Amino acid sequence: MKRRGLNPDIVTYNSLIDGCGKVGLLDESICIFEEMKDVGCKPDVITYNALINCFCKVDRMPQAFMFFSEMRNNELKPNVVTYSTLIDALCQEGMMQQAIKFFVDMRRIGLLPNEFTYTSLIDANCKVGNLNEALKLANEMLQAGIELNLVTYTSILDGLCEGGRMKEAEKVFRAMLEAGVTPNQKVYTALIHGYIKVKKLETAMDLFKEMKEKNIKADLLLYGTIIWGLCTQSKLDESKLLIREMKEYGLSANPVIYTTLMDAHLRAGKTSEALGLLHDMQDSGGLVQEAVDYFRRMPEFNLQPNVAVYTALIDGLCKNNCIEAAKKMFDELLEKDMIPDKIAYTALIDGNLKHGNFLEALTLHNRMIEVGMELDLHAYTSLVWGFSQCGQLRQARVFFDEMIGKGILPDEILCISLLKKYYELGNRDEADELQNEMKDVWEAEVF
């Protein structure tokens, strides 16, 4: 602008400072601020408010207070926006005493707190458990003719419900409805959680039903809360229905929900269902370590994991590329004089081959044969595919011929992958031979 002969006025400078600050360009905001002073454009309250707000939003409180002091030194009077911004930032940081000092100071100089000021203090007081102070501020807010908004009501309800003060929460909820404020998911979540805490599950479920009738979708936190409530009262069938409902809405159970469900099933003596959940947990991408952690807790319920449990974990660890952890689990199984089943061997063979450990895979195969274990389609598929991917085509072909000799026919995908590997390595003759052989095998099978 200056290059074109245009001189920005204070409105332009303030807009630039505020805009840069809101997108995190704080250094640019400071440069513009310094430039406006250099050209003789005197900053006003709006300028300083923009700077204070920007630095408060990124938790740089010392700089915000520096600008606050500077504006007063320049004989500019902070307004409601200035104080409210600082009070909110102090509340967010948990600095309640300082926030209250600013609140007292602003009223001392004749500034009236607004909706934003009160809501910041009410929310902060509720979060630290100062419910009586929060309610006092809410009453003061109403007496000042300032209506409570959705955020204010939500903060109060959340605090009361967390503190188990449900009768007061009911009154606030009714007042909210009478004031024409529409409750959202956060309000319902607070109330439902509160009723579950005081063992009023039926009331909580009624609210959950009401919420869904209003087309307000529940999030993972709310589902987890209700499942926890159902499990505390041994309503396991109902909790299963909620898990199914979650999946229909595209929500996946987290470790907390799985742990809650498994604990409840184990305490109810439903071991097989609990183990099924453990298997589901490790199949839910990214929760394998949580499944292993829970597995280590099984002795707390006087349960000793059997081969099926170990196998499920070994399979899950291999599928999630945790091969070293799978090996340790397999060794632990052997140390406890348990006999690994075919699924455990196949999973570990597959996992080793995916990591290029073909010698370890071969050792496991040989051990299977030594104990008299017959390989099935899944085992042979893992061996043929795995060895071919490791570039060990000769060994892959040995297993391929062996499976056909036993009457176990490979599927089309396995044949194509093996053929592709032959072509990739330039072994056209072997590829043609394999193709003709498979043609003969499939024709014989048809007839």
C-alpha positions, 0 to 999 in steps of 0.5 A: 500500500505504501509503495502505491502512495497510500497511507494506511490509517488506524482501521487498516493497521488494526485489521491487519494486526488482528488478521495476522494474529488470528492465523498465527502470524504473530511476528507479522502482527508485531512488525505491523504494530511497530510500523504503525508507531514508526509512521506516527499512527498512534495505537488505540484500545482496539489495537492492543486488544487485538494483540492481547487476544492473539497472544492469549490464544497461543498461551503466551501470557507474558507478552499479553500482559506486556501489551496490557501494561503498555496500553495503560502506560500510554494512558489508554483505558482497557475496556470490557473486551480487554479484561474479558480476554485476559480473564478467559485466558487466565481461566483456561490456564487454571490461574483462578486467583489472578482471574478473580483479581482482574474481575474485581479490578474491572468492576472497581473501575466501573466496567460491567462484566458481559456474557463472555466474562461470566461464562469464562469464570463459571466454566473455570469454577465448575472445572475445579469443583467450585460449584457454589461459586459458579452458581453464585456467578450465574445468579449474579449474571441473571440479576444483571439482566444477562441471559445464560447461554448454551455454553454457560448452562453446559458448564454448570450442568457438567459441574453439578453432574460430575459432583453428583448434585442431580437434583440441582442439575434437574432444576438447571436443565428445566430452567434452560428449557424454559429459557428457550435454550436447546440442549445439545449432545454435551448437555445430554452427555453430562446429564446421562453421566451424572444419572449413571454415577448416582445409579439411576440408569433407567433415567439415564436411558430415558434421556438417551432415548430422548436425545436420539428422538431429537436426532442428536448423535451420540459420540464415542464418549457417551457410548462408553459412558452408557456401556460402563453404566450397563456393565456396572449393573450386569446388563451385558446383553444391552451393552452388546446392542450398543456396541452393534449400534456404534458400529452402524454409526461408524464408531469403533470401540476404544480400549476403555470400552473393550476393557469395561466389557471384558471386565464385566464378562469375566466377573459374570463368569462369561469367559468365552465371551470375554476372550471373544472381545479380546480377539475383537480388540486386537483385530480393531487396528492399533489396539494390539498392545492394549489387548496384550496388556489386558491379557497380562491382567487375566490372572487378576480374575483367577484365569490362566490363558490357554492355547486359544488365547495365546493363538489369538494374540500371536495371530493378531500380533503377526497381522499387525507386524509385531513379529518380535512380540509374537515370537515371545508370546509363542516361546512363552506358550512353549515354556508353559508346556502348552502345545501350539495348534496349527493356527499358531504355527501358521500365523507365526510362519506367515509373520516371519515370511512377511519380514523376510525371515524364511529360515525361521519359517522353515524351522517352524514348518519342520517342527510342525511335521515333527509333531505330526501336524498336517498342513492345510490350505492356509498353511501351504498358502502362507508358505508358498506365497511367503517363500516366493515373496522372499525370492526363494522360488525353489522352496516355494515350488517344493511346497506348491508341488507338495500341496497338490500331491496331497490333493490340496488345490491352491486358489487362483490368487496364489497361482497368479502371484507365483507366476508373476514372481517367476516372470519378474525374475525372468524364469519364463520356462518355469512359469510356462511349466507351472501354468501347464501343470495347473491347467492339467490339475484343474482339468482333472479336478473338473472331470 
